[in-house]
């Protein structure tokens, strides 16, 4: 009888908590600003947006509720297909945002230890993630320093809704900012951006050669000349190699993606394999966001979203290159149930050697060694929420999102 009553109390408390969450979201949506639709129903639109310390109580906009409300409203109402975020700075805020967007978008967040995380949301009806190819790209110590300990987040998306399937890699980037008070410090930041760009160029040309990819992010510098003393842009290596930056159209037009100066520092760059998919002249910066939110640059973000358009129909009628299928076919996993409460089952076509669970901040919460293709995990006592699950095989690993109920 006691157990029955406890279960009843638990269900009642859970129901009340659910109702409270629904009411909070309802209140937020009632106050949501009337942002315009920016996305296209027939094209693929990709965007990047630095959300300025989202969720941090000590940095960025002071009113966390207003900032969250406006970020949620902007993503929902602009209806962009793929949107990369920088400076997601609180795990619970990310969880809440992901749940609020869950009807339309799926998401993935970086697992590095830096507070300012990068994340990606994509429209569920258009893509599904390939977990084995989605990760923080590996860096050596000097490159990690150049990237300010924020390695680019790579998310591999498989297209849905077309007659055939294609694969698109999204890299979410947050380069070193120029925040130093001394000239020597500012020059070092410039050099770090330059070194990070060289490392990124080497990575994509080594690991993503021939593949379709888009780099979305806060590059913290412009493409004509640098924000530091008008030196050559630190991204000259990409430009000299004839990589297309749709956002350079905005630089050339004198636009700014940062509210408090005249520079374009948020950019979209694409692989050469996507040049024929891109609609030239379609790059935009949502620099009139203040028309829809009073004081946007102070209460929401000091950056404006930057976005561009691609030929979606052309993308979804191309066949996946054979090497992509081969690249991840050797580790196929079935992970269920997800969301999970007590026991998690993992089945694959390879020997599973280790299972790890990380918090969204990158902290390892649990690890279990295995030596089987069929694994049952009795979950530890972790708080309900979203975690990162990593399953290690003999030659590779699988990373995916795990929801603990």
C-alpha positions in Angstrom: 0.0 0.0 0.0 2.8 2.4 0.9 4.5 1.7 -2.5 1.3 2.3 -4.3 0.7 5.6 -2.5 4.3 6.7 -3.2 3.8 5.9 -6.9 0.5 7.9 -6.9 2.3 10.8 -5.2 5.1 10.7 -7.7 2.8 10.7 -10.7 0.8 13.6 -9.2 3.9 15.6 -8.5 5.2 14.9 -12.0 1.8 16.0 -13.5 1.9 19.2 -11.5 5.5 19.9 -12.7 4.5 19.2 -16.3 1.5 21.6 -16.0 3.8 24.3 -14.5 6.3 23.9 -17.4 3.4 24.1 -19.9 2.1 27.3 -18.2 5.6 28.8 -18.2 5.9 28.2 -22.0 2.4 29.5 -22.5 3.2 32.7 -20.7 6.5 33.0 -22.7 4.6 32.5 -26.0 2.0 35.1 -25.0 4.8 37.6 -24.7 6.8 36.4 -27.7 7.7 39.1 -30.2 6.3 39.1 -33.6 9.4 38.2 -35.6 8.9 37.8 -39.4 9.3 34.5 -41.2 12.8 34.6 -42.8 13.0 31.0 -44.1 11.7 29.7 -47.4 9.3 26.7 -47.8 11.1 25.5 -50.9 14.8 26.3 -50.3 17.3 25.2 -47.7 18.1 28.1 -45.4 21.1 27.9 -43.0 21.8 30.5 -40.3 24.3 31.3 -37.6 23.6 33.4 -34.4 25.6 34.2 -31.4 23.1 34.4 -28.5 25.4 36.2 -26.1 25.9 34.1 -23.0 22.4 32.6 -23.2 21.5 31.3 -19.7 24.4 32.9 -17.8 23.3 34.9 -14.8 26.6 36.9 -14.6 27.3 37.7 -18.3 25.3 39.0 -21.2 21.8 40.5 -21.0 20.6 41.0 -17.4 17.0 39.8 -17.8 17.4 36.1 -18.4 13.7 35.4 -18.9 13.4 38.2 -21.6 16.5 37.0 -23.4 15.3 33.3 -23.4 11.8 34.4 -24.5 13.1 36.4 -27.4 15.6 33.7 -28.5 12.8 31.1 -28.5 10.5 33.4 -30.4 13.1 34.3 -33.0 14.0 30.6 -33.8 10.3 29.6 -33.9 8.9 32.4 -35.9 11.8 33.0 -38.4 11.4 29.3 -39.4 15.0 28.8 -40.6 15.8 25.2 -41.5 19.3 25.0 -39.8 20.5 27.4 -37.2 23.8 27.3 -35.4 24.2 29.0 -32.0 27.2 30.2 -30.2 27.5 31.1 -26.5 24.9 28.7 -25.1 26.1 29.0 -21.6 23.8 27.1 -19.3 22.8 23.4 -19.6 19.3 23.8 -18.1 18.5 26.7 -20.5 19.6 24.6 -23.4 17.4 21.7 -22.2 14.4 24.0 -21.8 14.9 25.6 -25.2 15.3 22.1 -26.9 12.0 20.9 -25.3 10.2 24.0 -26.4 11.5 23.5 -30.0 11.0 19.8 -30.0 7.9 19.7 -32.2 9.8 21.3 -35.1 13.6 21.0 -34.4 16.1 18.5 -33.2 19.4 19.6 -31.7 22.9 18.8 -30.7 25.3 20.6 -28.4 29.1 20.6 -28.0 30.7 18.7 -25.1 33.9 20.7 -24.6 34.5 22.2 -21.1 34.3 25.9 -22.1 31.2 27.6 -20.7 30.2 29.1 -24.0 29.0 26.1 -25.9 28.1 25.8 -29.5 24.9 24.1 -30.6 22.9 23.2 -33.8 19.2 22.9 -34.4 17.8 21.5 -37.6 14.3 20.9 -38.9 13.2 17.3 -38.2 11.2 17.0 -41.4 14.3 17.7 -43.5 17.2 16.0 -41.7 18.2 13.3 -39.3 21.6 13.3 -37.6 24.3 10.7 -38.3 25.6 10.2 -34.8 28.9 8.5 -35.6 30.0 11.5 -37.7 28.8 14.1 -35.2 31.4 15.3 -32.7 33.7 18.1 -31.5 36.5 17.8 -34.1 39.7 16.5 -32.5 42.5 19.1 -32.0 46.1 19.0 -30.7 47.0 21.3 -27.8 48.2 24.2 -29.9 45.2 24.2 -32.2 42.9 23.9 -29.2 44.6 27.0 -27.8 44.1 28.8 -31.1 40.4 28.0 -31.0 40.2 29.3 -27.3 39.4 25.7 -26.2 36.2 25.7 -28.3 36.8 23.1 -31.0 34.4 23.3 -33.9 31.3 21.2 -33.5 30.7 18.9 -36.5 27.1 17.6 -37.1 26.5 15.3 -40.0 22.9 15.5 -41.3 21.2 13.0 -43.6 18.5 14.5 -45.8 14.9 13.5 -45.6 11.9 14.2 -47.8 13.5 13.8 -51.2 13.5 11.0 -53.8 17.1 10.2 -52.8 19.4 10.9 -49.9 22.3 13.2 -49.5 24.6 14.0 -46.6 25.4 17.5 -45.4 28.1 18.4 -42.7 27.5 21.4 -40.6 30.5 22.8 -38.7 29.6 25.3 -35.9 32.5 27.7 -35.1 33.3 30.2 -32.4 36.7 31.9 -33.0 38.7 33.7 -30.4 37.3 37.2 -29.6 39.2 40.4 -29.5 38.6 41.4 -25.9 42.0 42.4 -24.6 42.9 45.8 -23.4 46.5 45.9 -24.7 47.7 46.0 -28.3 49.9 43.0 -27.7 46.9 41.0 -26.4 44.7 42.1 -29.4 47.5 41.1 -31.8 47.7 37.6 -30.1 44.0 37.1 -30.6 44.3 38.0 -34.2 47.2 35.5 -34.6 45.1 32.8 -32.8 42.2 33.4 -35.3 44.7 33.1 -38.1 46.1 29.8 -36.7 42.7 28.4 -36.0 41.6 29.1 -39.6 44.7 27.3 -40.9 43.9 24.3 -38.7 40.2 24.3 -39.9 41.3 24.5 -43.5 43.6 21.5 -43.0 40.8 19.6 -41.3 38.1 20.1 -43.9 40.5 19.4 -46.8 41.7 16.2 -45.1 38.5 14.8 -43.5 35.7 16.4 -45.6 37.3 16.4 -49.1 34.7 16.0 -51.7 31.8 16.2 -49.2 29.2 18.9 -48.8 29.7 21.1 -45.8 28.8 24.5 -44.4 30.7 26.3 -41.7 28.5 28.5 -39.6 29.7 30.7 -36.8 31.0 33.7 -35.0 34.3 34.1 -36.7 35.0 37.2 -34.7 36.7 39.0 -37.7 35.8 40.3 -41.1 36.6 39.1 -44.6 37.9 42.2 -46.3 40.4 43.4 -43.6 40.8 42.4 -40.0 39.1 44.2 -37.2 42.6 44.4 -35.7 44.5 47.4 -37.2 43.1 46.7 -40.7 45.6 43.9 -41.1 44.9 41.2 -43.8 41.9 39.2 -42.8 42.9 36.1 -40.8 40.8 34.0 -43.3 42.9 34.9 -46.3 43.9 31.2 -46.7 40.3 30.2 -47.4 39.7 33.2 -49.7 42.9 32.6 -51.7 41.8 29.0 -52.1 38.6 30.2 -53.6 36.2 29.1 -50.9 32.9 30.9 -51.1 31.7 32.9 -48.1 28.0 33.9 -48.8 28.5 36.4 -46.0 31.2 38.2 -47.9 28.4 39.7 -50.0 27.3 41.4 -46.7 30.8 42.6 -46.0 31.1 44.1 -49.5 27.7 45.8 -48.9 28.9 47.5 -45.7 26.7 45.4 -43.5 27.4 44.6 -39.8 26.4 41.5 -37.8 27.6 43.0 -34.5 25.4 45.7 -33.0 28.2 47.8 -31.6 30.5 48.3 -34.6 30.4 48.3 -38.4 32.1 44.9 -39.0 30.7 41.6 -40.3 32.1 39.1 -37.9 29.5 36.3 -38.2 29.9 34.2 -41.4 28.7 31.4 -43.6 31.3 29.4 -45.6 30.6 26.5 -47.9 32.5 23.7 -49.5 33.3 24.0 -53.2 30.9 21.1 -53.8 28.0 23.4 -52.6 28.9 26.3 -54.9 26.4 25.2 -57.5 23.7 24.8 -54.9 24.0 28.3 -53.4 21.8 31.1 -54.6 24.2 33.9 -55.2 23.1 37.2 -53.6 20.9 35.4 -51.1 23.0 36.1 -48.0 21.2 38.2 -45.4 21.8 39.7 -41.9 18.7 40.2 -39.7 20.0 43.6 -38.6 16.5 45.1 -38.2 15.7 42.7 -35.4 15.2 45.8 -33.2 12.1 46.6 -35.3 10.5 43.6 -33.6 12.1 43.8 -30.1 12.8 47.1 -28.4 16.4 47.3 -27.4 17.2 43.9 -29.0 21.0 44.4 -28.9 20.9 44.9 -25.1 18.2 42.5 -23.9 18.6 39.7 -26.4 22.0 39.6 -28.2 24.6 41.9 -29.4 24.9 39.8 -32.6 22.3 39.5 -35.4 21.5 36.3 -37.2 23.2 35.7 -40.6 21.7 33.4 -43.1 21.8 32.1 -46.7 19.8 30.0 -49.1 20.5 26.8 -51.1 18.7 24.7 -53.7 16.9 22.1 -51.5 15.4 20.1 -54.3 18.8 19.7 -55.9 20.3 18.6 -52.6 17.7 15.9 -52.0 17.9 14.4 -55.5 21.6 13.6 -55.3 22.8 10.1 -54.3 24.9 9.7 -51.2 28.5 9.1 -52.2 29.5 5.5 -51.5 32.4 6.5 -49.3 30.0 8.3 -46.8 28.0 5.1 -46.4 31.1 3.0 -45.9 32.5 5.5 -43.4 29.8 4.9 -40.8 28.3 1.5 -41.8 30.7 -0.5 -39.7 29.1 0.7 -36.4 25.3 0.5 -36.5 23.7 0.8 -33.1 20.1 0.4 -31.8 19.7 2.4 -28.5 16.3 2.1 -26.7 14.3 3.3 -25.0 15.1 7.0 -25.4 13.8 8.8 -23.3 14.8 6.3 -20.6 14.1 5.9 -16.9 15.8 2.7 -15.6 17.4 0.4 -18.1 18.9 1.2 -21.4 19.6 -1.4 -24.1 22.3 -1.0 -26.7 22.6 -3.5 -29.6 25.1 -3.2 -32.5 27.1 -4.9 -35.2 30.4 -4.5 -33.4 31.8 -5.3 -30.0 30.9 -2.6 -27.5 33.8 -1.9 -25.2 32.7 1.1 -23.1 29.6 3.2 -22.5 29.9 6.7 -21.2 27.4 9.4 -20.2 28.4 13.1 -20.1 26.5 16.2 -18.9 25.9 18.9 -21.4 28.8 20.8 -19.8 31.2 18.0 -20.8 31.5 16.4 -17.3 31.8 12.6 -17.4 28.9 11.4 -15.2 29.2 7.6 -15.6 31.2 4.9 -17.4 30.8 1.2 -17.8 33.1 -1.3 -19.5 31.6 -4.0 -21.7 32.7 -6.7 -24.2 29.5 -7.6 -26.1 27.3 -6.6 -29.1 24.3 -6.6 -26.8 24.5 -4.5 -23.6 22.0 -3.7 -20.9 22.7 -0.5 -18.8 21.2 -0.1 -15.4 21.3 3.7 -15.3 22.8 5.5 -12.3 20.8 8.0 -10.2 21.1 10.9 -12.6 18.8 13.9 -12.5 16.2 14.0 -15.3 17.3 15.9 -18.4 19.4 15.7 -21.6 22.8 14.0 -21.6 25.4 13.0 -24.1 25.8 9.2 -24.6 29.0 7.9 -26.1 29.4 4.2 -27.0 32.9 3.0 -27.8 33.6 0.2 -30.3 36.9 -1.4 -31.3 37.6 1.1 -34.0 35.3 4.1 -33.5 32.6 5.6 -31.3 28.9 6.6 -31.5 27.7 9.8 -29.9 24.0 10.7 -29.5 21.7 12.6 -27.2 20.2 10.7 -24.3 17.1 11.9 -22.5 16.7 10.6 -18.9 13.0 10.8 -17.8 
